[in-house]
Amino acid sequence: MERRELIRFAFGISALFALIGCGTTRSLPSYEQPLAKSDFQTVRTTAYTHTESDHVQFSNHNALGGELHAAAHPVRSAAIAPRALPADADNEEDDGYRRVALSDTPLQPFSMTETRTTRRGGSAIKRTTTTTVTRYPIQPSGYGSAAADWSRWPAGTIFRLLSTGQIYRVDDYGWALAGRNTIDLYMATPGEMNTWGARSEPIQILKWGDPDESLRLLQSHQGYRHIRRMVLELKGNDRAAAQLE
């Protein structure tokens, strides 16, 4: 293939990806009126993984530039904090997580065997003792990644699935989520993604993200219509966001 043909071929491929990326070949999803902003909500949840065809170009990275993380293992029950932390709270995100990541799961006993050597009359005597200790189960050490419409759940929003006790943080968004009351939960494998499917889940917001920061992050990317829709809603122009197709 000659140099000129190679350049033309490369330009065509680039243009094709640009068209796909800007969404000129498909319509935005049907618009849904936003849910009332509340610390407790029931939302439709779906699941995704980084090996899906529409995410593979981003590898395992989220929209904030960090890596996607799967949530810790589910816990059977979780205590409920009185209210969510505001976006401008002085304490760190981890402080908010530690304060609410409690469990009323029964205490789990474990046995600890220890061998001690003592000397009596010049002779060494080994004695083995077994002590049963009761402690709290190990709590999750982090949160999973979630994708959502940032005008409804701003970037940095931390929430808990009440059915599993798992903690997630909104650090991603997606074309199919713009203008929708759906949260997409990141799963480490396609098998876990398929097992989750689509579920209506009660969630508790532990800390709201900052809508002004989300708007700042999205402003320069309005060439993509799903981002344009989020920007319009963040600016309070819900009607224009609903009419955008």
KAKADA-V117172 format. One record per residue. N is the residue number from 0. RES is the residue in three letters. OMEGA is omega as a letter, one per 20 degrees, with the letter a starting at -180 (* if undefined). Layout:
# KAKADA-V117172
N/RES/OMEGA
N/RES/OMEGA
This chain:
# KAKADA-V117172
0/MET/a
1/GLU/a
2/ARG/a
3/ARG/r
4/GLU/r
5/LEU/r
6/ILE/a
7/ARG/r
8/PHE/r
9/ALA/r
10/PHE/r
11/GLY/r
12/ILE/r
13/SER/r
14/ALA/r
15/LEU/r
16/PHE/r
17/ALA/r
18/LEU/r
19/ILE/a
20/GLY/a
21/CYS/r
22/GLY/a
23/THR/a
24/THR/r
25/ARG/a
26/SER/r
27/LEU/r
28/PRO/r
29/SER/a
30/TYR/r
31/GLU/r
32/GLN/a
33/PRO/r
34/LEU/r
35/ALA/a
36/LYS/a
37/SER/r
38/ASP/r
39/PHE/a
40/GLN/r
41/THR/a
42/VAL/r
43/ARG/r
44/THR/r
45/THR/a
46/ALA/r
47/TYR/r
48/THR/a
49/HIS/r
50/THR/r
51/GLU/a
52/SER/a
53/ASP/r
54/HIS/a
55/VAL/r
56/GLN/r
57/PHE/a
58/SER/a
59/ASN/a
60/HIS/r
61/ASN/a
62/ALA/r
63/LEU/r
64/GLY/r
65/GLY/r
66/GLU/r
67/LEU/a
68/HIS/r
69/ALA/r
70/ALA/r
71/ALA/a
72/HIS/a
73/PRO/r
74/VAL/a
75/ARG/a
76/SER/a
77/ALA/r
78/ALA/a
79/ILE/r
80/ALA/a
81/PRO/a
82/ARG/r
83/ALA/r
84/LEU/r
85/PRO/a
86/ALA/a
87/ASP/r
88/ALA/a
89/ASP/a
90/ASN/a
91/GLU/r
92/GLU/a
93/ASP/r
94/ASP/r
95/GLY/a
96/TYR/a
97/ARG/a
98/ARG/a
99/VAL/a
100/ALA/r
101/LEU/a
102/SER/r
103/ASP/r
104/THR/a
105/PRO/r
106/LEU/a
107/GLN/r
108/PRO/r
109/PHE/a
110/SER/r
111/MET/a
112/THR/a
113/GLU/r
114/THR/r
115/ARG/r
116/THR/r
117/THR/a
118/ARG/r
119/ARG/r
120/GLY/r
121/GLY/r
122/SER/r
123/ALA/r
124/ILE/r
125/LYS/r
126/ARG/r
127/THR/r
128/THR/r
129/THR/a
130/THR/r
131/THR/a
132/VAL/r
133/THR/r
134/ARG/r
135/TYR/r
136/PRO/a
137/ILE/r
138/GLN/r
139/PRO/a
140/SER/a
141/GLY/a
142/TYR/r
143/GLY/r
144/SER/r
145/ALA/r
146/ALA/a
147/ALA/r
148/ASP/a
149/TRP/r
150/SER/r
151/ARG/r
152/TRP/a
153/PRO/r
154/ALA/a
155/GLY/r
156/THR/r
157/ILE/a
158/PHE/r
159/ARG/r
160/LEU/a
161/LEU/a
162/SER/a
163/THR/a
164/GLY/a
165/GLN/a
166/ILE/r
167/TYR/r
168/ARG/r
169/VAL/r
170/ASP/a
171/ASP/r
172/TYR/a
173/GLY/a
174/TRP/a
175/ALA/a
176/LEU/a
177/ALA/a
178/GLY/a
179/ARG/r
180/ASN/a
181/THR/r
182/ILE/a
183/ASP/a
184/LEU/r
185/TYR/r
186/MET/a
187/ALA/a
188/THR/r
189/PRO/r
190/GLY/r
191/GLU/r
192/MET/a
193/ASN/r
194/THR/r
195/TRP/r
196/GLY/r
197/ALA/a
198/ARG/r
199/SER/a
200/GLU/r
201/PRO/r
202/ILE/r
203/GLN/r
204/ILE/r
205/LEU/r
206/LYS/r
207/TRP/r
208/GLY/a
209/ASP/r
210/PRO/r
211/ASP/r
212/GLU/r
213/SER/r
214/LEU/r
215/ARG/a
216/LEU/a
217/LEU/a
218/GLN/a
219/SER/a
220/HIS/a
221/GLN/r
222/GLY/r
223/TYR/a
224/ARG/r
225/HIS/r
226/ILE/r
227/ARG/r
228/ARG/r
229/MET/a
230/VAL/r
231/LEU/a
232/GLU/r
233/LEU/r
234/LYS/r
235/GLY/a
236/ASN/a
237/ASP/a
238/ARG/r
239/ALA/r
240/ALA/a
241/ALA/a
242/GLN/r
243/LEU/a
244/GLU/*
